[in-house]
Amino acid sequence: MTEEVRDDMIDRQIQDFLASQATEIAGAPSAIQVAAHIAARANRRPTSTWGAPSFAWIVLTGLLLAALVGAALVGASLFRKPPGGPFNGLIAVSANPPGMAGVAGDIYVVARDEAARRIIGSDGDGIAQACPRFSPDGLSLAFGEARSSADVTTFRGEWPVSDRAVAVVGVDGHGDPSPSVVRVTVGDTTGPIPCPEWSPNSEYVAFRVDYDLWIADASSGAFQVIPLNAEPGSERKELEWSRDSSMIAVSEPGQILLINLDGDTRSAIPAIGGAGGAPLSIGWTADDQKIIYISTDRPGDGLAVVVVNADGRNALQLSPTSDELQLRFYDAVVSPAGDRVAFAVGASRCSADADGNESCSGAPQPIIAMGIDGSNVIELPISLGFGRSGLQWSPDGGQLLYSSLEGVTSTLLTLGAEPVIYSPNELNLEWSRPELTWQPTYE
């Protein structure tokens, strides 16, 4: 094929493409072809029957080139959302319909000024879904599930359920799920529903089954089981991925284990300020430099919020102290940027009578946010009824999300900001208050 014939062919393709208003990109020449074609024709005398390119032709060709580049960017975004953000998307929560409590829950999405919508589960299916977690890229949803043969009268985490598994589905911007991508079953024993945690690179989910750590590939379902030596008991068995996805911090009685993906224990960090209880609310700061956790006593009460270097040195208590109030701390969560921590405070005022009998009364329960060095403290005096839990940051780092019997709630990190309740009075969260997640979206 001569250069002149090839030039004429590309000219006609461009003209046809513009005439069809760019409805069929696949048949048009690539952006590289167009650029090369323009450069070549500018340096030689045209011999095609169309004659020399006009100014309008050059303008239209430039527009085509821009359209092709834009289409390529849009096409790429369909497969992986590019960085920029993240911003706040939908909120998913494990819940029951109004009037139902203690039975198998499903997963709903809620949004401001919209009705709650169930996306996982159905009436009477006998399957409980719990602990939904959006992946860091916002494209998938992981959750625990199990079969419940009867109504349950205890908190979700203590259900004697069977057919336990962790499932992963794809989700779109409307929260609509795809068919199950993977489903990892955890054997034929009964116990609590496993709660998955995503690696920051969105490639793996990790969860605890009894006293073992499971790590599963979120695409294939392939998994490994890492045995751990935990003491028997009902303590929460928590874990948290490092920000570079290379290791997992695992809560054990009196310490935090740092475990590599190959299952080797890198080190152990002794927990301070407690009496041998398993640390709660583990989180990593920016660049995985430090770890934040709540130290506990044996019953699991949060005694102090602590930050410590990842090598176990220089532990510092961040939580306040009081000579008048008995303080307890819950749900310490590190901001998306890794430079701030927020936690909930429970307080009671206790006194003893002449006979030595002690009585306690409740006090206001704020949420506190501060820098990981204890600076820039903000206290949000929020008290939305009984049982606030599930505290977490919004993906953009500008809000805090939590749940109570009033509903799924968020608040800006601004004194005097009015909390927003999503889908109020539409869901029963009595047995699943901490089981919520906020979807990241990107632009």
Salt bridges, closest charged atoms under 4 A:
GLU3 OE2 - ARG6 NH2 3.88
GLU3 OE2 - ARG44 NH1 3.90
ASP7 OD1 - HIS37 ND1 3.50
ASP7 OD2 - ARG41 NH1 3.53
ASP7 OD2 - ARG44 NH2 2.00
ASP11 OD1 - HIS37 NE2 2.89
ASP11 OD2 - ARG41 NH1 3.75
ASP106 OD2 - ARG118 NH1 2.94
ASP123 OD1 - ARG118 NH1 2.85
ASP137 OD2 - ARG80 NH1 2.19
GLU145 OE2 - ARG183 NE 2.58
ASP163 OD2 - ARG147 NE 3.41
ASP176 OD1 - ARG117 NH1 2.76
GLU197 OE2 - ARG133 NE 3.59
GLU231 OE1 - ARG298 NH1 3.34
GLU238 OE2 - ARG236 NH2 2.76
GLU252 OE1 - ARG208 NH2 3.09
ASP301 OD2 - ARG328 NE 3.58
ASP311 OD2 - ARG313 NE 2.83
GLU324 OE1 - ARG349 NH1 3.52
GLU435 OE1 - ARG156 NE 2.98
